[in-house]
């Protein structure tokens, strides 16, 4: 998933690939790895900030093909609540 040109989170070859991760998201993203084999590539973003608001691109590539989806994240205010943004691509 990307915000701008840098990845928010990248997963390939059964592991996280975070070397090029956007620094603003370091330590705040994770996937539900036990769900990936079921087609669930949902990303969890923790400690959501007002600055996180915007459009995100989710790209998946499997043996069945490639898919792209966009998610618009709106942040009303900062709280201590966790927010999950799911996009089940199949």
C-alpha positions, 0 to 999 in steps of 0.5 A: 500500500502506498501514500504518494510514491513511497510504500506504506507497507510492502510484503513479498516472498512471504515476508515484510519488505520494509527497506523502502517504507515511508519513514512516516509509517515506520513501526505503525503498519502490519498485515494479518499474515495468517489471512493472506493465504485466504485473500485478505491483504488488509493493512492495519495502521496504528497510532493514526495521525491527522497527517495520515489522511489521504488517498492510498493505493493497494496493489496485490499480485498473485498467480491469479493476476494483479489487482489495484484498489484505492482507499480514502482515509479521513481522520476526524481527530486524534484519539487513542483508538485503533482504526482498521482499514480493510480492502478484501481483494479477491 
